[in-house]
Every structure is written in structure tokens, then in C-alpha cells.
Amino acid sequence: MDRLAIVIVTFKRQELLGCLFDSIAGLTVAPWRIVVVDNENSTKTAQMVADFSTRLTEQWGQTSSEPDSDGGTERVVYDPQETNTGGSGGFSEGVRRAFELGAEWFWVMDDDVAVLPEALERLEPWSAHYDVVQGQRYDYDSTPFFWQHHFMTSLCIYNPLSRAGFNGADHLDVNVMCFEGALFRRCVVEKIGLPDYRFFIYYDDAIYGYLASKVCQPVLVPDYVLRRTREVRHQEVGASGVRQISSTSDMTRYYIMRNRGYMARYFMLHGDYNPVGYGFGTFLSFAKEFLRLVLVDRGHFGPSWARLWAGYRDSKKALHDPAWKPMPPLA
């Protein structure tokens, strides 16, 4: 995987970021670049990145520079943002920066994960056959993390019936990504553009995987490449304990509902939008958030439902905004 760039988005979590840096230094294969997008624009994070750059230079040396880029030969690139652009804005900026540097592969992740030492060795064989590869993750307690790997465009929700495991297959065809460890090739970015910064948080990776599925076949592979490092309060669902409902914030609740409007616009472009199914999916999304409040968050219903309703109201604005346009391709 020539010219592989790790793209990291961080915000006010220096301790977790330091854990991720330590894990990257433990990789058995050196990445070409590490782009760190700092949504806090913190002097502490800037110093951490500078120290990390020195550490990797001593360990692996300088990296190569593409002739048509001005990125120099520093393996670690610091990209602070003037304002907090959310995970969506951070990944959009990070992929843009890595693209301009000449990256051929993009391996994206938040600051609350750690990479496994042999991760790139495990992903490399898949890159010979697929342009989008999603590896497996361990949860913070070292148990396998279940990811709903299929999106139902008719309802505009993750498929609640997705099953864990591969049932004898060596991989699964999927139509979403997760920006905790998604790996994708430059040609995909050229065709579908950068991740949509307007999502701020939530569903940006789902829609990016959906768009990627229109130009190639993304796959989920059984190889474990990441470990989550942040404990999230959750409630197990079902006797197996594989599925769970995790705690979230009222801010996230707002974007869960608001961003449905953005997703629907993309589905309209590709002929996958069903207005009746979309309405039913909205009802199911409300129901899931009710269960989350009752089973996990046990918070104040008034403020939480106010944010949900605000998100629903703004999703309708996005759904009917005449000025809305999709992210443009880069090719």
C-alpha cells in the first residue's frame, strides 16, 4: 500500500491521542504520512504532535514527497482548525490534506482508538483486490465490537437485523464505512469527493460508504486492526451480549435526526429514496432514542426530546433546501 496516510481527527482528548500515537509507533510497517487534524487548535496537542514527529523520525526516518506537492518530507503533518468542525469536518479536511500531499491510501480514525501492531500487514492483502476495506475492532474491554455493516436505504437506517460473524465467508460485501479504521483508495476519493463536512458528526461515514458502494464494492474483513480505548456506558441487547445500545449526548441526538435529511438528499440522487420508508425510518429512529434514554442515559426527557425534535425539524429543511448540492468529485 504505497503512500498510505493515516488521518486522525482529535478534539480535547490528549490522553487518548497519546495512546494512539504510542500504538502507531508500534506498527510493524511504517505509514507514509500521519495527518493530525486538531479541532481544538490546542498548544498542548501541537507540542504532542511535534514530539511524535521527532520520535517517528528517529524511528523510521523522513518520508518521501511527491514531486507536485509542497508537503516536505515530515512523516507527521499537523493541521489545526480555527473552529471545531466536528468529526465530519475534521475527516473532510484530513482527507483533503492527505490527498493534496499525494496519498494513494487513506486510513481514517478518531483519537479514541489504538492500532494493532500488525494492522497494516493484515490489511495489505485485501488492498490488492478491493478499494475500500473495513477491518474489525476490539471494544475497550478487548471483546469483539459489533458493527452494523449494512444500511437500509429504503428506511434510511442501519439494518437492525445485521448479524455478527461471517458464516464461513472470507469477507462481507457492505454499503457503509466506519471512520474508525476505514481504509480507502485515492481513486474512490476522486470519484465521490471528500467526506461531507456538513454532517458535523454522525452518519458522515455511513453516507461516504454508501457513495463508495456506487463506484466499487466495499468489504468488511475478519482481520482485527483496531482497539477502542474509551469506555462508553451501554446496555446489552439480547442474551448473546453482542448487540448494545450506547450512551450518547443531546448534541448527538440532534445530529442523528438532522442528518437524516442530508442522507435522503444523497439517496435521491441515486434513485434510492423512498418517502414512505423514510418516514417510517424516522419513527424507528425516534423509538431507538427513546430506548436509549430509558435504558442507558436516564437523563432529563424534556431537554433530550427538545433536541430530537429540533433535529427532526432541521432535517426537513435540509430535505427541501433548493440550494443543497452534493460534495463534488475531485477527478
Order of alpha helices (4+ residues) and beta strands (2+ residues): beta-alpha-beta-alpha-beta-alpha-beta-beta-alpha-beta-beta-beta-beta-beta-alpha-alpha-beta-beta-beta-alpha-alpha-alpha
